[in-house]
């Protein structure tokens, strides 16, 4: 029998169909094998809880933790936070800071190495910001009804304000590392570490986790955070600058953060209204009054969270002109969100912040800050 050229015989056609069927079965079996045996994508292990009058969270790129491991890690985190709070809280009468505030002797007050480290960072930021950051602001914070104040919110009387301002100067606190102590030039000086303590706690947690072998982590305490290593999928951790909105929480700007900290100081969470004015909890140590300008928030990226925390407060105090000027002078990666008279928001970034990601972060457009000379 002759077969037309180019057409397979019935035997060859049957063999081809059989081979195709076998190949299809092999592909299906291989796909099923991959679905069955391929491990699930890595997950973030997360712990969280309350502390320091706020909340904390730890996200780890790590293998699954059993119950005992989670309990041990949770205890370690809480132990670190308890230690820092016992050092730096103004709410605890027995904290090291509260005891120093009551200290009236000219002799050095014995302080822990961690407390001395916090005061040293505060002093350096105070000097470099020309007093915009000042931990001796505590009497003013209380006088305006913030912090651990027991008085009702409201402005102090002018005479009281002037008397308290005489006590506010970061240079009134001395650090004596050789004797391991702190001194005061006036026994009435009182300090508030709330603008740096949470950042310091974040750094302490990162060190604790690294010592336990967890080097890929995202740690946050009260909004101050620090990223180390990478996420479980190998990508860089992504963080957000919050929209300065008292009514709701939402992300304004999202960007990658690796082996660095992010801290934000804003006027939209802790404030009260008086005589039709918004009075922020952020007190300008130089004027003795709550900040009164359009800068809604400042976010700072720095290798250490304690420094980012302190710098964010200093730049926020300085305002929408002098703040960017200082950030440019110090080479700080800072992001400013200004509230305009019509209620809209405008953002600008320091040159160091713009260089962070090599491209524009996700979110609203931003301008390059064009600072004037610092005050």
Beta strands, then each sheet from edge to edge (+ up, - down):
strand 1: 44-51
strand 2: 54-61
strand 3: 109-110
strand 4: 173-176
strand 5: 181-184
strand 6: 217-221
strand 7: 224-228
strand 8: 238-242
strand 9: 251-256
strand 10: 260-266
strand 11: 271-274
strand 12: 277-280
strand 13: 283-284
strand 14: 289-290
strand 15: 295-302
strand 16: 333-339
strand 17: 345-349
strand 18: 362-363
strand 19: 367-368
sheet 1: 1+ 2- 6+ 7- 10+ 15- 16+ 17- 19-
sheet 2: 3+ 5- 4+
sheet 3: 8+ 9- 18+
sheet 4: 11+ 12-
sheet 5: 13+ 14-
end
